[in-house]
Amino acid sequence: MENGNLQGLGKLMFETHEGLSKDYEVSCKELDFLVDAVKPLDFVLGARMMGGGFGGCTINIVKEDKIADLVEDLSAKYLLEFGLKLDAYTVQTDHGTSLYN
């Protein structure tokens, strides 16, 4: 992120989700569905599960002008697939942690 290589970060996010899902088996069908659904989209640079595993959330790097469309589309697909409402939260990066003296 410091170098502005969001494509590289996104690629790593997809790869780490794959490892968490297949190698460590700490994902679930709902999270795998959400990550797999965004992989072919050129406006989503990366996605992976986040949190402790076994359910929870995915985090995605999405081009800002496509966020609303993505949430609407994924919400409909998620409801159809699982019969569950998808909750979505839009966040943005910040400067991260810092040490204050």
C-alpha positions in Angstrom: 0.0 0.0 0.0 2.9 2.4 0.7 4.0 2.0 -2.9 0.5 2.4 -4.3 0.5 -1.2 -5.7 -3.1 -2.0 -5.0 -3.2 -4.6 -7.8 -0.4 -6.5 -6.0 -2.1 -6.2 -2.7 -5.4 -7.4 -4.2 -3.7 -10.4 -5.7 -2.2 -11.3 -2.3 -5.6 -11.0 -0.7 -7.1 -13.5 -3.2 -4.2 -15.8 -2.6 -4.4 -15.6 1.2 -8.1 -16.3 1.1 -7.4 -19.4 -0.9 -4.9 -20.6 1.6 -7.2 -19.9 4.5 -10.0 -21.7 2.8 -8.2 -24.7 1.3 -5.1 -25.2 3.4 -6.2 -24.2 6.8 -9.9 -24.9 6.3 -11.0 -21.8 8.4 -13.4 -20.3 5.9 -17.0 -21.4 5.1 -19.2 -21.7 2.1 -20.7 -18.2 2.6 -17.3 -16.5 2.7 -15.9 -18.6 -0.2 -19.1 -17.6 -2.2 -18.5 -13.9 -1.6 -14.8 -14.0 -2.6 -15.4 -16.2 -5.6 -18.2 -13.9 -6.8 -15.9 -10.9 -7.0 -12.9 -12.6 -8.5 -13.9 -12.0 -12.2 -14.8 -8.4 -11.6 -12.2 -5.9 -12.9 -13.3 -3.2 -10.4 -12.6 -5.5 -7.4 -8.8 -5.7 -6.9 -8.8 -8.2 -4.1 -10.9 -9.9 -1.4 -10.4 -12.3 1.5 -12.0 -13.4 4.7 -11.1 -11.4 7.8 -11.4 -12.1 11.5 -11.0 -15.3 13.3 -12.3 -17.6 10.6 -15.3 -20.0 10.5 -17.7 -17.3 9.4 -17.7 -13.6 9.6 -16.7 -11.1 7.0 -14.8 -10.5 3.8 -12.9 -7.4 3.0 -12.6 -6.2 -0.5 -10.7 -3.5 -2.4 -13.3 -2.0 -4.7 -13.1 1.0 -7.1 -15.1 3.6 -5.3 -17.6 4.3 -8.1 -18.7 0.7 -8.2 -19.3 0.0 -4.4 -23.0 0.6 -4.5 -23.5 -1.6 -7.6 -21.4 -4.4 -6.0 -23.3 -4.4 -2.8 -26.6 -4.5 -4.6 -25.5 -7.3 -6.9 -23.9 -9.4 -4.2 -26.8 -8.9 -1.8 -29.2 -10.3 -4.3 -27.0 -13.2 -5.2 -26.3 -14.0 -1.5 -30.0 -13.9 -0.6 -30.8 -16.3 -3.5 -27.9 -18.7 -2.6 -28.3 -18.8 1.2 -31.7 -17.2 2.0 -29.8 -14.7 4.2 -29.6 -10.9 4.1 -26.1 -9.6 3.4 -24.8 -6.8 5.6 -22.3 -4.6 3.9 -20.1 -1.9 5.5 -18.1 0.6 3.5 -14.8 1.5 5.0 -11.7 3.2 3.8 -8.0 3.0 4.6 -6.3 5.3 7.0 -2.8 5.8 8.3 -2.8 2.6 10.4 -1.3 2.3 13.8 1.2 4.8 15.2 3.2 5.3 18.3 2.6 8.5 20.2 4.9 9.7 22.9 
